[in-house]
């Protein structure tokens, strides 16, 4: 497999990660809406449990995809013909930090 394949796979995984994170936020918002606006009874507790279970399944998927993405980054790092540069990034208005990363794969040196 070539480097472009891993770049594309990483891009798709990052898209999945964002979608799953957004899904978790929506489930949390739904549970908050139920908690804030409904009296507790068997039905509302069932709804809360249902959405909580969905959220937990999303967290499990998210962790798996993040783990796969880390493995993809290892493969990218091995295959890339790096062009490392050092740059300065702002951490806060008063503080900056030097970083060294590859302009091709965008991974940090020794990532």
VENWO-V445356 format. One record per residue. N is the residue number from 1. SS is DSSP state (a for helix, b for strand, c for the rest). D_FIRST is the distance of its C-alpha to the first C-alpha in Angstrom with 1 decimal. Layout:
n,ss,d_first
N,SS,D_FIRST
N,SS,D_FIRST
//
This chain:
n,ss,d_first
1,c,0.0
2,c,3.7
3,a,6.9
4,a,8.4
5,a,6.5
6,a,7.7
7,a,10.9
8,a,11.6
9,a,11.2
10,a,13.5
11,a,15.8
12,a,16.3
13,a,17.0
14,a,19.4
15,a,21.1
16,a,21.5
17,a,22.9
18,a,25.5
19,a,26.5
20,a,27.0
21,a,29.0
22,a,31.1
23,a,31.7
24,a,33.0
25,a,35.3
26,a,36.7
27,a,37.4
28,a,39.2
29,a,41.1
30,a,42.2
31,a,43.3
32,a,45.2
33,a,46.9
34,a,48.0
35,a,49.3
36,a,51.1
37,a,52.7
38,c,53.4
39,c,55.7
40,c,54.2
41,c,54.8
42,a,53.0
43,a,51.1
44,a,49.9
45,a,48.9
46,a,46.9
47,a,45.2
48,a,44.4
49,a,43.0
50,a,40.9
51,a,39.4
52,a,39.0
53,a,37.1
54,a,34.8
55,a,34.2
56,a,33.5
57,a,30.9
58,a,29.2
59,a,29.3
60,a,27.6
61,a,24.8
62,a,24.6
63,a,24.3
64,a,21.5
65,a,19.4
66,a,20.3
67,a,19.3
68,a,15.8
69,a,15.7
70,a,16.8
71,a,13.9
72,a,11.4
73,a,13.7
74,a,13.4
75,a,9.7
76,a,10.4
77,a,13.4
78,a,11.9
79,a,9.5
80,c,12.2
81,c,15.0
82,c,17.6
83,c,20.8
84,b,23.0
85,b,26.2
86,b,29.0
87,b,30.5
88,b,33.3
89,b,33.2
90,b,36.2
91,b,36.5
92,b,40.0
93,c,42.6
94,c,43.9
95,b,40.9
96,b,37.7
97,b,34.9
98,b,32.8
99,b,29.0
100,b,26.4
101,b,23.0
102,b,20.2
103,c,20.8
104,c,17.2
105,c,15.6
106,c,19.1
107,c,18.8
108,b,21.9
109,c,22.2
110,c,21.6
111,c,20.3
//
